[in-house]
Amino acid sequence: MSIKKQGRKSIIIAMIMTLLGASFLPSIAKADHIIDTTKKGSITIYKYDGEEVEGLHDYPTQAEAQAAATAAVAAGDITPMEGVGFSYLKVGSVKQYTKNEGTEQNVTKIGYSLDAATIAFLGLVAADVDFTDADGVDYYTTTMLQGKLAAKTQTQVEAFMSANLADNMPLTNASGTSTVANLDLGLYLFIESVYPSNATSITAPFFVSVPMTDKAADDSYSWIYDINVFPKNQVQPIDIDKNIVDENGNEMKQVDAEIGESVPFLVRADVPLQIGRLLKYTITDTLSVGLTYDTGSYAVQGVKEDGTRVTLVNGTDFTFTQTGQEIKWDFTTTAMADASGLALYKLVEIRYTAKPNEHAVVGVPGNPNDITLEYSKNTNIEDEDDDEIITKVPVELPKVYTYAIDLLKFGDSDTANPLEGVEFELLDKDRTKMNVSQTTAGVDGSYYLNATGTAVIKTLADGKIYIKGLEAGTYYLKETATNQGYNLLAEEIEIIITSNEGTYTQSAIGTFAPITAGAKYYRDANQKHEFIIPAGLTTGTYVNFGRVNVYDEDGDPVTMYIQNPLAWSANYAMGVTNGVIVLKVNNTRGFLIPKTGDTTAMLLYGIGAALAATAIIGSVATKKKKKQEETV
């Protein structure tokens, strides 16, 4: 079944000649001209999400229209929409009349009289009247009424309907249908009053006539009193994603970092087109206990369709709060929209930094931070208790990994002879001393990196020290004091940790791609839904598009990549075990030689003795497995 593109506001109605009924009736048998005023009518709305189904707007019979819609649902071209609401108001009466329009014979037509409020609202004047009956009642054609209604905005019609106490239909069910029955005959004004918050097109206000005409197989016409209507919405995907960004702008889901090092995060969330009519649009970020938010580091921007970025302000556009590990941006929905309630921005971007801390988990499973986007499912909900909330999370959460050194100091080549109180310094790649603090009770390890720490690194009674909070890079352990009778290590122990952070592999399930500066990217080959990528990126920078199908400006698929699961190793044969570099360091005793004129022996730490000192370093290399977080 073919699909046609639609604009921002559109409507599909199954009808004969026009929505309001035929403006003139050449084929109705004479006996059928008379409307049965003893009858009541009904209107059933079939609500779908999808492009227009070709044929529904071409005035088929109701049976043909319903068959086309059913086939489109089965084919996946349109999807029934639950929870959509319509308001309706009777605004006039329908009349069939005969009028001489200068032809050789009179023309049978249908017209509509309106109440005074509707006439005033539409701005109808005497020149707009098509027919006046013997009682002085004016009637208007469908063309006239539709033209006047089309000139009104959604907001204006909503206000008119509310002021005149319009009734509400039941919300559409799981099949996308809603029915109002036992209607008096006449002309009804309909408006979509409750609709999806992520709708990019909504049903324009429309009239329905009860009765109206339907076409038969022999091309004749007859009155029908039970009307089927097929309006539609086009909805946009509303997603949220969160990545870690390196100094070059590359986006990643996994990085390694030192404790105390600020890690930059970027949150991108789609903004519902109808945000101004919503009660809720809130982004909540919950950091794991191993991460600390850098106070005051966040910046929020609204991103327009053309890529223009506007800085959003706390207290005006949103309210920021921090409660423990939770940081939250509760957006003011009306401030995010124009006067008609439509979004000013296509998406919001939030940037902030956080540091691994003393509680950071070493190795797997890493230190993630959960993030959720919550927004109202439908528009025009006045009571929070009735407001159904949609919650979205990223497909995969970003994680920060950190590493540790686990050192055993023993003497005389006997691991069962641990040496307590041996002192070390941890040096960086430039051999500059790094500050550490002792971990608090209940926290794994004995020391952690801390720029303001003053602790002296000493082996415990079991001969061990455990220093956490390292990242990929080069470090040195320098022994500065040892037990009496033992030699100091002659050289620092060099520790080189390597990882594959920031590497990508082409994959059919990939969501990352290196961009070309200035190029445009789309969600679909028809170039209908454009991605807005971060500003200022250079060619070759990897962006996480959050989906496997991305298209360029020519409509061609973009080659996609996955970020390689983070894996690490060390410069020793026994390597790293789940992020921990295991070292076993042996100390040997010095030579005993007598002092001149004294029988007391002393230790001489000479060159030969120093050469006897050894460091036995062992570890086991493993690769960290990537953990994929699924959406709810």
PyMOL commands that set and color helices and strands:
alter all, ss='L'
color gray80, all
select helices_A, chain A and resi 30-32+62-75+116-122+126-128+142-150+154-163+275-277+333-336+384-386+607-612
alter helices_A, ss='H'
color red, helices_A
select strands_A, chain A and resi 3-4+41-46+48-50+52-53+78-80+85-99+107-114+131-132+138-139+167-168+177-183+186-194+199-201+206-210+212-215+221-224+226-229+232-235+240-245+251-252+254-256+263-270+281-287+291-293+299-303+309-311+318-323+326-331+347-356+367-376+389-392+399-401+403-411+414-418+423-427+436-438+447-449+457-458+464-470+473-481+493-499+504-506+512-514+521-522+530-531+542-544+561-563+568-570+576-577+580-587+591-594+601-604
alter strands_A, ss='S'
color yellow, strands_A
deselect
rebuild
show_as cartoon
